[in-house]
């Protein structure tokens, strides 16, 4: 069962932060940037986490101009209601730069979330070039 108090952004900020912390401990992946956000045009009850991972996907640029997005249901680490999903959106630095330059859908969603105050950087604590690109 999901959280009893509100399920819309920012209700899952602490859980999203814990998920990102667990990803920082993965031995084969170097997490460079992570954020919790709420896209305007998507289900407001779902949870969205965006990550930039060093060398993700071999730094190949997706031909369909879309970041990898995987959806998950409820888990012990992130309890959700039956109709909720976690959307984990992942890319590499080189694909992200291409997406910003070309205006891909995921980048537009992230930038709109920033503008609307529905974006929280989770990692790193210091300023990053990726955050600056999202803030425009």
C-alpha positions in Angstrom: 0.0 0.0 0.0 1.3 3.5 -0.9 1.5 6.5 1.3 -1.6 7.5 3.2 -0.8 11.2 2.8 -0.9 12.7 -0.7 0.7 10.8 -3.6 1.4 13.7 -5.8 4.8 15.5 -6.0 6.6 16.0 -3.6 5.2 13.2 -1.5 7.8 10.7 -2.6 10.9 12.9 -2.3 12.4 11.0 0.6 11.8 7.6 -1.1 13.3 8.9 -4.4 16.3 10.1 -2.5 16.8 6.7 -0.9 16.5 5.1 -4.4 19.2 7.4 -5.7 21.4 6.6 -2.7 21.1 2.9 -3.4 22.1 3.6 -7.0 25.2 5.4 -5.8 26.3 2.1 -4.2 26.1 0.1 -7.5 29.6 -1.0 -8.3 29.3 -1.0 -12.1 27.6 2.3 -12.6 28.8 5.8 -11.8 25.9 8.1 -11.1 26.6 11.7 -12.1 23.2 13.4 -11.6 19.8 12.5 -10.3 16.5 14.4 -9.9 12.9 13.8 -8.7 10.4 15.6 -10.8 6.7 15.8 -11.9 6.1 16.1 -15.7 3.1 18.3 -16.4 1.5 16.1 -19.1 1.8 12.7 -17.3 0.0 11.0 -14.4 0.5 13.2 -11.4 0.3 10.3 -9.0 3.3 8.5 -10.6 6.9 9.0 -9.4 9.5 10.2 -11.8 13.3 9.9 -11.2 15.8 11.0 -13.8 19.5 9.9 -13.7 22.6 10.5 -15.8 25.0 7.6 -15.5 28.6 7.6 -16.9 28.9 5.5 -20.0 25.2 4.4 -19.8 24.2 2.4 -22.9 27.7 2.7 -24.2 27.1 6.4 -24.8 25.0 5.4 -27.9 22.5 8.1 -28.9 19.0 6.6 -29.2 17.8 6.7 -32.8 14.2 7.4 -31.7 15.4 10.4 -29.7 14.2 9.2 -26.4 15.9 8.3 -23.1 15.5 4.9 -21.7 12.4 4.9 -19.4 11.6 1.9 -17.3 8.4 1.7 -15.2 8.1 -0.3 -11.9 5.2 -1.1 -9.6 5.3 -1.1 -5.8 8.3 -2.5 -3.9 9.5 -2.7 -0.3 11.9 0.1 -1.0 9.2 2.3 -2.7 5.7 1.3 -1.7 3.1 2.6 -4.2 -0.6 2.3 -4.6 -1.7 -0.4 -7.2 -2.4 2.3 -9.8 0.9 4.1 -9.3 4.2 3.5 -11.1 7.9 4.6 -10.7 9.3 5.9 -13.9 13.1 5.6 -13.9 14.5 7.7 -16.8 18.2 7.1 -17.5 20.7 8.5 -20.0 24.4 9.1 -20.5 26.1 12.5 -20.5 26.7 12.4 -24.3 23.1 11.4 -25.0 21.8 14.1 -22.6 23.9 16.8 -24.3 22.5 15.7 -27.7 18.9 15.7 -26.3 19.3 19.2 -24.9 20.7 20.5 -28.2 17.9 18.8 -30.2 15.1 19.4 -27.7 14.0 15.9 -27.0 10.6 15.2 -25.3 12.2 14.1 -22.0 14.4 17.2 -21.8 11.3 19.4 -22.5 9.5 17.6 -19.7 12.4 18.2 -17.3 12.7 21.8 -18.2 9.0 22.4 -17.7 9.1 20.7 -14.3 12.0 23.1 -13.4 10.0 26.1 -14.5 6.9 25.0 -12.5 8.8 24.2 -9.3 8.2 20.4 -9.7 11.9 19.4 -9.8 14.3 18.5 -7.1 17.9 17.7 -7.7 18.9 14.7 -5.5 22.5 14.3 -6.6 25.1 15.7 -6.5 24.9 18.3 -3.8 27.2 20.7 -5.6 26.2 22.5 -8.8 26.4 20.4 -12.0 26.5 21.3 -15.7 23.4 19.1 -16.3 21.3 21.1 -13.8 22.4 24.3 -15.5 21.3 23.0 -18.9 17.9 22.1 -17.5 17.5 25.5 -15.9 18.4 27.2 -19.2 
